[in-house]
């Protein structure tokens, strides 16, 4: 007698639950509408808004591998910087179209992420920290030595960008740049949100929680790690490309260790395993950096450190409890 076929109801229920969680909530439309309106409402702060949108996208890319997959990295700036130089060189040597340059930089960084993913497949968290940091330092030294191509310590200058979509010229106030960066950040956020709430995203979180158990139940761990690392690298490269395109400049600073450390601090502030954590962390970090450096230029990092100590001692759920009013049901830092 043939055995009964297994029921597909649990799988369908899981897919339905993931689909419901991926749907945007009403407050999210308000948040993004306010963000897109900000350059027009606050034109004098358009450059700051542009910078926040770029670093928020960079932070979300790190959250893909850190918060959702459990891969720690101190060299994520490698992809950010590679994307910045790729977009700047494309504009200078090939053509100044920002949209096409952004696409090229994203594809190149995705390929670089897939290539570098072999460094994070084995070893402990400490090993990955050192290997990812080493990757960023190698690219930094290459950018410094290849001064005939990158400009070396002087940076890549003379980058002139064309109008966005052929119509919108970058202006001195930074409004077009802010809308451009916000639009790209929103598009990539929607794609990342759909990814982390898909069955693929569920397998990534299973790998994060227990890699051996994930392998035991048949999840292709190596393929998943390569895929998510490449995707995160591509998103980080897009953020770097936005920075180079909106500033018309790329320097060694985009590959520096400070970039990787700052984006990690943003996730600590906003919370990991929650895409909005990268956005919240970027907003808080950049506003604190801007205001505190104006008051105490030499000691502003002291206050950032004090905030981190409070987050650890008091708890993010207490300091940021008002975020639960938006229907999250659990404090930032937990799974979305």
C-alpha positions in Angstrom: 0.0 0.0 0.0 1.5 3.4 -1.0 2.3 5.9 1.7 0.2 9.1 1.8 1.7 12.1 0.3 3.0 14.7 2.7 0.7 17.7 3.2 1.7 21.0 1.7 -0.3 23.0 4.2 2.6 23.9 6.6 4.7 25.1 3.6 1.9 27.2 2.2 1.2 28.6 5.6 4.8 29.6 6.0 4.9 31.2 2.6 1.7 33.1 3.4 3.2 34.3 6.7 6.4 35.5 5.0 4.4 37.3 2.3 2.3 39.1 4.9 5.4 40.2 6.8 6.9 41.6 3.6 3.9 43.9 3.0 4.6 47.5 3.9 2.6 49.0 6.8 0.8 52.3 6.8 3.4 54.1 8.9 6.1 53.1 6.5 4.4 55.0 3.6 4.4 58.1 5.9 8.1 57.7 6.8 9.2 57.3 3.2 7.0 60.1 2.0 8.5 62.4 4.7 12.0 61.4 3.6 11.3 62.1 0.0 9.7 65.5 0.9 12.6 66.4 3.2 14.9 67.9 0.5 12.1 70.3 -0.6 11.0 71.1 3.0 14.6 71.5 4.3 16.6 72.7 1.2 19.5 74.0 3.3 20.0 70.5 4.7 19.7 68.7 1.4 23.4 67.7 1.5 23.0 66.2 4.9 19.9 64.3 3.8 21.9 63.0 0.8 24.7 61.8 3.1 22.3 60.1 5.5 20.5 58.3 2.7 23.9 56.9 1.4 25.2 55.8 4.8 21.7 54.3 5.7 21.9 52.2 2.5 25.5 51.2 3.4 24.3 50.2 6.9 21.4 48.1 5.5 23.9 46.2 3.3 26.0 45.3 6.3 22.8 44.2 8.2 22.1 41.6 5.4 25.2 39.7 6.4 25.5 40.6 10.1 21.9 40.7 11.3 20.3 38.2 9.1 23.2 35.8 8.4 25.5 36.2 11.3 28.6 37.1 9.3 30.7 39.6 11.2 32.8 42.0 9.1 35.3 44.8 9.7 36.0 45.3 6.1 32.7 46.1 4.5 34.1 49.4 3.3 36.0 47.4 0.7 32.8 47.1 -1.4 31.7 50.7 -0.5 35.0 52.1 -1.7 35.2 49.8 -4.8 31.8 51.0 -5.8 32.8 54.6 -5.4 35.9 54.3 -7.5 34.1 52.2 -10.1 31.4 54.8 -10.6 33.9 57.7 -10.6 36.2 56.0 -13.1 33.2 55.0 -15.3 32.0 58.6 -15.4 35.5 60.0 -16.1 36.7 57.4 -18.7 33.6 56.0 -20.3 30.4 58.2 -20.0 29.0 60.5 -17.3 25.5 58.9 -17.1 24.9 58.4 -13.4 22.2 55.7 -13.8 24.4 53.5 -16.0 27.4 54.2 -13.8 25.5 53.1 -10.7 24.4 49.9 -12.4 28.0 49.1 -13.5 29.4 49.8 -10.1 26.7 47.6 -8.5 27.4 44.7 -10.8 31.2 44.9 -10.3 30.8 45.0 -6.5 28.5 42.1 -6.6 31.1 40.1 -8.6 33.8 41.2 -6.1 31.6 40.1 -3.2 31.1 36.7 -4.8 34.9 36.4 -5.3 35.6 37.5 -1.7 32.9 35.2 -0.2 35.4 32.3 -0.2 37.1 34.1 2.7 34.1 33.9 5.1 33.0 30.3 4.4 35.3 28.8 7.1 36.7 29.8 10.4 35.4 31.6 13.5 34.0 35.1 13.9 37.5 36.3 14.8 38.9 34.8 11.7 36.3 36.5 9.5 36.9 39.8 11.2 40.6 39.6 10.4 40.1 38.4 6.8 37.5 41.0 5.9 39.6 43.7 7.4 42.6 42.4 5.4 40.5 42.5 2.2 39.7 46.2 2.8 43.3 47.0 3.6 44.5 45.3 0.4 42.1 47.4 -1.7 43.1 50.5 0.2 46.8 49.9 -0.6 46.0 49.2 -4.3 44.1 52.4 -4.6 47.0 54.2 -3.0 49.7 52.6 -5.2 47.7 52.9 -8.5 47.8 56.6 -8.4 47.9 56.9 -12.2 44.4 55.5 -12.2 42.9 56.4 -8.8 44.8 59.6 -8.0 46.4 58.0 -5.0 46.4 60.1 -1.8 45.1 63.1 -3.8 41.9 61.3 -4.7 40.2 60.9 -8.1 39.4 64.4 -9.3 37.7 65.9 -12.3 34.6 63.6 -12.1 31.8 65.3 -13.9 28.4 63.7 -13.8 25.6 64.1 -16.3 21.9 64.7 -15.5 19.9 62.0 -13.8 17.8 60.2 -16.3 18.9 62.8 -18.8 16.8 65.6 -17.3 17.8 66.4 -13.7 21.1 68.2 -13.3 23.0 68.0 -10.0 22.7 71.4 -8.3 24.9 73.1 -5.7 22.2 72.9 -3.0 22.2 69.1 -3.2 18.4 68.7 -3.7 18.7 66.6 -6.9 21.5 64.5 -5.3 19.3 63.9 -2.2 16.3 62.8 -4.2 18.5 60.6 -6.4 20.1 58.9 -3.3 16.7 58.6 -1.5 15.1 57.0 -4.6 17.9 54.4 -5.0 17.8 53.7 -1.3 14.0 53.2 -1.4 14.2 50.9 -4.4 17.0 48.7 -2.9 15.2 48.7 0.5 12.1 47.3 -1.0 14.2 44.6 -2.8 16.1 43.7 0.4 12.9 43.7 2.5 11.4 41.2 0.0 14.5 39.1 0.2 14.7 38.8 4.0 11.0 37.9 4.1 11.3 35.2 1.5 12.0 31.5 2.1 15.6 32.4 1.2 15.7 34.9 4.0 14.3 32.3 6.4 17.2 29.9 5.5 19.7 32.7 6.1 18.3 33.2 9.6 18.5 29.5 10.2 22.2 29.6 9.2 22.7 32.5 11.5 21.1 30.7 14.5 22.8 27.3 13.9 24.9 26.6 10.9 25.4 22.9 11.6 21.7 22.3 12.2 21.0 24.2 8.9 23.3 21.8 7.1 21.7 18.8 8.7 18.2 19.7 7.5 19.5 20.1 3.9 20.0 23.9 3.5 22.9 24.6 1.0 24.8 26.7 3.4 27.8 27.5 1.2 25.6 28.6 -1.7 23.5 30.8 0.6 26.5 32.5 2.1 28.1 33.2 -1.3 24.8 34.6 -2.5 24.0 36.9 0.4 27.6 38.1 0.6 27.5 39.0 -3.1 24.2 40.8 -2.7 25.4 42.7 0.4 28.5 43.7 -1.5 26.4 44.9 -4.5 24.3 47.1 -2.2 27.3 48.5 -0.4 28.9 49.2 -3.8 25.7 51.1 -4.9 26.0 53.2 -1.8 29.6 54.0 -2.6 28.7 54.8 -6.2 26.1 57.3 -4.9 28.7 59.0 -2.8 31.1 59.4 -5.7 28.4 60.5 -8.1 26.8 63.1 -5.8 30.1 64.6 -4.6 32.1 64.2 -7.8 35.1 62.9 -6.0 36.5 59.6 -4.7 39.4 59.3 -2.3 41.2 56.8 -0.1 38.8 57.7 2.7 36.0 55.5 1.1 38.2 52.4 1.7 39.4 53.4 5.2 38.8 51.3 8.3 36.8 54.2 9.8 34.1 53.5 7.2 33.7 49.9 8.3 33.8 50.9 12.0 31.2 53.7 11.6 28.7 51.6 9.8 29.1 48.9 12.5 28.4 51.5 15.1 25.3 52.6 13.2 23.9 49.0 13.4 24.7 48.9 17.1 22.7 52.0 17.6 19.8 51.1 15.4 19.7 47.4 15.9 20.7 44.4 13.8 18.3 42.0 12.1 16.0 44.9 11.3 16.5 46.8 8.0 15.1 50.0 9.6 17.9 49.6 12.2 20.4 50.7 9.6 18.3 53.7 8.8 17.7 54.7 12.4 21.4 54.2 13.3 22.5 56.3 10.3 20.2 59.1 11.2 21.2 59.2 14.8 24.9 58.8 14.1 25.1 61.5 11.4 23.0 64.0 13.4 25.1 63.4 16.5 28.3 63.6 14.5 27.2 66.9 12.9 25.9 68.5 16.0 28.6 67.3 18.5 31.5 68.0 16.1 30.3 71.6 15.9 30.3 71.9 19.7 33.4 69.8 20.6 35.3 69.0 17.4 38.0 67.0 19.3 35.8 65.0 21.6 32.6 64.3 19.7 33.5 60.5 19.7 33.3 60.6 23.5 29.6 61.2 23.4 29.1 58.6 20.7 30.9 56.2 23.0 28.7 57.2 25.9 25.6 56.5 23.9 26.9 53.0 23.1 27.5 52.4 26.8 24.0 53.4 27.6 22.6 51.1 24.9 24.5 48.2 26.5 23.7 49.0 30.1 20.1 50.3 29.8 19.0 48.4 26.8 17.9 49.6 23.4 14.3 48.5 24.0 14.1 51.0 26.9 15.9 53.9 25.1 14.0 53.4 21.9 10.7 52.1 23.2 8.6 54.6 21.3 9.4 52.7 18.1 7.1 49.9 19.3 4.2 52.4 18.9 4.4 51.8 15.2 3.1 48.3 15.5 6.4 46.4 15.5 5.4 44.4 18.6 9.0 43.9 19.7 11.9 46.3 20.2 14.5 47.2 17.5 17.3 44.7 17.2 15.1 41.7 17.0 13.9 39.9 13.8 11.7 42.0 11.6 
